[in-house]
Amino acid sequence: MDLSVNIAGVQLQNPVLAASGTFGYGVEFEDIVDLRRLGAVVTKGLSREPMPGNPSPRLFETASGMLNSVGLQNIGAPAFLRSRLPRLRQLGVMVVANVFGYSREDYLETLAILNDGEGIAAYELNVSCPNTDQGGIVFGTDAHLLSDLVYAAKQAARRPLWVKLSPNVTNIAQLAKVCEDAGADALSLVNTFVGMSIDVQTRRPRFAKIVAGLSGPAIKPIAVRMVWECSRAVKIPIIGMGGIATAEDAVEFLLAGASAVQIGTTNFWDPKATENVIRDLRRFCEHRGIEQVRQLTGAVEIDG
Ligand SMILES: Cc1cc2nc3c(=O)[nH]c(=O)nc-3n(C[C@H](O)[C@H](O)[C@H](O)COP(=O)(O)O)c2cc1C
């Protein structure tokens, strides 16, 4: 049973990755998860300079998901190269660096810094974070800005460029095509949905920034639909995510057209979820005589 997949030239031993912002820099999990067994670890979002993030509270659990307002807190790309990447290399982890910025220049300078890091397999460009005042939301929802950013980032990047799309748009397939035309090597989707929650006792929003990003089981059917729509619009590989907790969830995304998947919110309540999904995905395929996991990609059967 062959679980390996190739995402725009990056060979992954299996299609299960840890999602950005839910797995730290990877090293935090080294005593819990055998990191070498994961398809890859996507780092939390990296910027040119360190960022303090938003005030607390930063997380709120809803009936079927989680709202977060972390605000992209991170140590900055130079510190990541100095203090985290060497350990990841030592551990033999496949690393994808997630990158964000507040301007085109921010993105390009962060990519230039990361280009010097040894042992990064690919970049994932976050054009979709809904948690910052002037962040990726502008890029991810405007076709012209997105095209310009992706084109420039592709020129700057010395590694394959994955673009992580915002789901807070009307026509995600159109924006997927914009990214492909601008040179993206692969697409990750989806990021969190903009949500809001109000404490009825105090009548105040639960977060200082008022709105927050919704993730987890609640978003899964929408994310599967978006992967399916995008897979029909582009030829580049898609990495799907949104509420994945089990191997069956992962298979659903693969059938919809994803070549790989990421697990995010589930890590908060089941830190071994990535490893377990890999194990169960292998069993799922073996029980059904599926010899290569990539045979599942886009294999949804639709009449007519
Ligand atoms: C606490 C938290 C922090 C996140 N931080 C980032 C981030 O830094 N960059 C990014 O591209 N996505 C970030 N995300 C989005 C996730 O990577 C993922 O796209 C989203 O949560 C949907 O997947 P899930 O339902 O499995 O969590 C974050 C999500 C959560 C819950």
The ligand as a Gaussian input file, in Angstrom:
#p B3LYP/6-31G(d) Opt

LIG

0 1
 C       -5.480000      28.602000      16.573000
 C       -5.315000      28.616000      15.081000
 C       -4.252000      29.311000      14.508000
 C       -4.088000      29.338000      13.127000
 N       -3.018000      30.000000      12.587000
 C       -2.804000      29.970000      11.236000
 C       -1.655000      30.585000      10.666000
 O       -0.777000      31.118000      11.365000
 N       -1.536000      30.573000       9.304000
 C       -2.465000      29.962000       8.499000
 O       -2.291000      29.952000       7.275000
 N       -3.536000      29.336000       9.024000
 C       -3.738000      29.334000      10.365000
 N       -4.825000      28.687000      10.901000
 C       -5.790000      27.989000      10.004000
 C       -5.556000      26.475000       9.980000
 O       -4.266000      26.166000       9.496000
 C       -6.621000      25.763000       9.103000
 O       -6.543000      26.295000       7.800000
 C       -8.053000      25.971000       9.605000
 O       -8.092000      25.975000      11.020000
 C       -9.018000      24.901000       9.081000
 O       -8.612000      23.605000       9.442000
 P       -9.132000      22.854000      10.785000
 O      -10.626000      22.943000      10.794000
 O       -8.608000      21.444000      10.681000
 O       -8.524000      23.589000      11.933000
 C       -5.016000      28.661000      12.292000
 C       -6.092000      27.964000      12.880000
 C       -6.248000      27.929000      14.246000
 C       -7.403000      27.149000      14.832000

